[in-house]
Amino acid sequence: MELRLAQGTPCWVSLLTDDLPGAQDFYGGLLGWTYTPGPGQLGAYVRAELDGVPVAGLGVSTATGFPVLWTTYFAVDDADRTAQLVRECGGTVAVGPLQAEHAGRMAIAADVSGAVFGLWQGEEHPGREAGAEPGGPAWSELLTPDADGSAAFYAAVLARPVRPVRPGAEESALVVHGRPVAGIRHHADLRGHPPRWRTHFAVRDAEATAGRALALGGRVLVEPHPTAHGRAARLADPQGGHFSVLEAAG
């Protein structure tokens, strides 16, 4: 068995959609993914792979009216204990903790502002840490009108510090072993959307990827633009799932 990722590390992203074959076609064409079957406790589910290595999950939402949504999962040493901490700190646990066959133990929760996230206690499947490989997860960032409350929540639940990225900035970072692993950004105007974790995927060329998304039936919500993490664009898949792509700086 591979070693579990350090507690608090974003270790997986998973999409719940109402059209799994359509989502597979879109993301396969956009990010180069292939697919293998995954644990089916919550319905049809596949793992997306790059060169045979799992990078993300896609599943079918069984809840009527549930939005198409990308969810960030955080590695934890004990999913049951962390789920209890979520409740004690003012969040809610919607699913689990439950066993995902031999892959690991998981839960789906919401923080104090209602942003959905997951907990993953890896066993045979430890998850995958974000990185710069094109097609894989690159960064996760929480958009919330209550950044201070959210920072205190995740620091308590994940037992990791949350620190400002720089003095006076409206963005903080969850820190694991001295390294920022996820962002928490104050965002007063969410344009009708609830607070949420935004998933970024690494790409070689943000402009080309945005154009490809349009050709595959998706939408460009925010045109490619410079950010502190590199050139980025915000996109939506044909089913309405929002995500971002990130072209590494330099």
Buried (B, 14 or more C-beta within 10 A) or exposed (E): EEEBBBBBBBBBBBBBBBBBEBBBBBBBBBBBBEBEEBBEBBEEBBBBBBEEEBBBBBBBBEEEEEBBBBBBBBBBEBBEEBBBBBEEBBBEBEEBBEBBEEBBBBBBBBBBBEBBBBBBBBBEBBBBBBEEBBBBBBBBBBBBEBBEBBBBBBBBBBEBBBEBBEEEEEBBBBBBEEEBBBBBBBBEEEEEEBBBBBBBBBBEBBEEBBBBBEEBEBBBBEEBEEBEBBBBBBBBBBBBBBBBBBBBEE
